Amino acid sequence: MSTADITRTRHARKSRKVPPAIADRLTADRRAAREAHKAGDDTEAWRLLERTHILSQPWAWPHIRSHIDMLSLAMRTRNGREVAGQLARIVVAGPGSATRRYPLGNTGRANVPATQPMPVPDDLAELLATG
């Protein structure tokens, strides 16, 4: 699957286990998001968590975890709309991934419709294409 194809279709998950390169990126971006928040850069923290959401969608637990991370940041920033949106998304994330019914590329934030597919950034598409 080419990186162009991955922006138009569901990710062709090759394994139930998250590939090491994707797992490493998820860990690094989650850690960087926490550090960005501690440094007062919540815009960067949200950007990084959006990327973890896009990468995690094909796998149920990492997908749920991305929404838990977003919920945590929403609570720390006292963003009530985002808290409510993340609570709803936590409920549907696991089943959506398990049944492969998720909107590819969606950032996972409450400011976008939960079912809206979005373009996948090229670097993430390359990672997903290899995993």
PyMOL commands that set and color helices and strands:
alter all, ss='L'
color gray80, all
select helices_A, chain A and resi 3-6+20-38+42-56+60-76+80-98+122-130
alter helices_A, ss='H'
color red, helices_A
deselect
rebuild
show_as cartoon
